[in-house]
Amino acid sequence: MEKIFRLAALLAVWISLSLHSFAQTPWDEVMMGKGEICAALMYEHSSWDQYWEGTYLRQNANIGTFTRQMGMPMIAMGVSKKVNIIASLPFVHTKASGGTQAGQSGLQDLSISAKVDWLQKQVGPGRLLFLTNAHFSTPIGNYLSDYMPFSIGVGAPELGLRGIGGYKMDNGLVFRAALAYIWRGQTEIERDYYYENGSVYSAFMNVPNVLNFHGAIGYWAFDNRLRVEATYQNFNCLTGDDIRAYNRPQPTNKMDFGQVGAWVQYFVKADRGLGALAYFNQTVSGRNVGKATTIGLGLTYQFKVY
């Protein structure tokens, strides 16, 4: 029975903000104009059958293939030409193809963020860009954070600040890098003792803070109606412990991963109206996470209200 708990921890729930994708993401240079609103509906499917226990990659034979599905509505608004507000609330479902443990389903975390465009300066054959994104998220659903990897979230509040720098050439090429620091608080669990590099008698766990890097090379074509990108992301917890052999993962774990991906987005019209997007991510390195393959699809609709 103990072997059932030799599982990888989920790709940590900054995934509630960092990996959820929509018409504009927390790490890109896209801004909507004053009075414009973009509504989006996303679906994401992620699965893995291997995971890193600490830094050792092993087969996930006890529960087979782990699957995480997410449906997420979001809305973004251009408060002004320089300030956008984004809100999202995912619904997550988890399950495994084997073993005896049941998955979880429910609302995850409400996320609200503000993106500010600080700099757009013509330099040579393109524009130099600098933006920031500040976000806050808090658990909404009554889920079990200490039921990993089946938990739909880590159950802790988050505060994050990201700097986004880039260069968008006049021919449509975009080079971009973003770096975020994410503070995460405590999560309440349904036990009063756990082990984290020693015995801890408490019903609360500290969830590690995170540094998150995201880089991309992209291209805008057909009068800014088509957007394609190749991406790399690194997610690094600043503290935390490893999954212990024959034991279960928990929110205190140091969850690190490197991920490569591709993104395609198409707008029927360049300025507003219906759009669609698709993306693919593959985890290529990690620590205490599953070696996940993720695909996502979405529809967007952009319109002007003032």
Rosetta blueprint (number, residue, H / E / L):
1 M L
2 E H
3 K H
4 I H
5 F H
6 R L
7 L L
8 A L
9 A E
10 L L
11 L L
12 A L
13 V H
14 W H
15 I H
16 S H
17 L L
18 S L
19 L L
20 H L
21 S L
22 F L
23 A L
24 Q L
25 T L
26 P L
27 W L
28 D L
29 E L
30 V L
31 M L
32 M L
33 G L
34 K L
35 G L
36 E E
37 I E
38 C E
39 A E
40 A E
41 L E
42 M E
43 Y E
44 E E
45 H E
46 S E
47 S E
48 W E
49 D L
50 Q E
51 Y E
52 W E
53 E E
54 G L
55 T L
56 Y E
57 L E
58 R E
59 Q E
60 N L
61 A L
62 N L
63 I L
64 G L
65 T L
66 F E
67 T E
68 R E
69 Q E
70 M E
71 G E
72 M E
73 P E
74 M E
75 I E
76 A E
77 M E
78 G E
79 V L
80 S L
81 K L
82 K L
83 V E
84 N E
85 I E
86 I E
87 A E
88 S E
89 L L
90 P L
91 F E
92 V E
93 H E
94 T E
95 K E
96 A E
97 S L
98 G L
99 G L
100 T L
101 Q L
102 A L
103 G L
104 Q L
105 S E
106 G E
107 L E
108 Q L
109 D E
110 L E
111 S E
112 I E
113 S E
114 A E
115 K E
116 V E
117 D E
118 W E
119 L E
120 Q E
121 K E
122 Q E
123 V E
124 G L
125 P L
126 G E
127 R E
128 L E
129 L E
130 F E
131 L E
132 T E
133 N E
134 A E
135 H E
136 F E
137 S E
138 T E
139 P E
140 I L
141 G L
142 N L
143 Y L
144 L L
145 S L
146 D L
147 Y L
148 M L
149 P L
150 F L
151 S L
152 I L
153 G L
154 V L
155 G L
156 A L
157 P L
158 E E
159 L E
160 G E
161 L E
162 R E
163 G E
164 I E
165 G E
166 G E
167 Y E
168 K E
169 M E
170 D L
171 N L
172 G L
173 L E
174 V E
175 F E
176 R E
177 A E
178 A E
179 L E
180 A E
181 Y E
182 I E
183 W E
184 R E
185 G L
186 Q E
187 T E
188 E E
189 I L
190 E L
191 R L
192 D L
193 Y L
194 Y E
195 Y E
196 E L
197 N L
198 G L
199 S E
200 V E
201 Y L
202 S L
203 A L
204 F E
205 M E
206 N E
207 V L
208 P L
209 N L
210 V E
211 L E
212 N E
213 F E
214 H E
215 G E
216 A E
217 I E
218 G E
219 Y E
220 W E
221 A E
222 F L
223 D L
224 N L
225 R L
226 L E
227 R E
228 V E
229 E E
230 A E
231 T E
232 Y E
233 Q E
234 N E
235 F E
236 N E
237 C E
238 L L
239 T L
240 G L
241 D E
242 D L
243 I L
244 R L
245 A L
246 Y L
247 N L
248 R L
249 P L
250 Q L
251 P L
252 T L
253 N E
254 K L
255 M L
256 D E
257 F E
258 G E
259 Q E
260 V E
261 G E
262 A E
263 W E
264 V E
265 Q E
266 Y E
267 F E
268 V L
269 K L
270 A L
271 D L
272 R L
273 G E
274 L E
275 G E
276 A E
277 L E
278 A E
279 Y E
280 F E
281 N E
282 Q E
283 T E
284 V E
285 S E
286 G E
287 R E
288 N L
289 V E
290 G E
291 K L
292 A L
293 T E
294 T E
295 I E
296 G E
297 L E
298 G E
299 L E
300 T E
301 Y E
302 Q E
303 F E
304 K E
305 V L
306 Y L
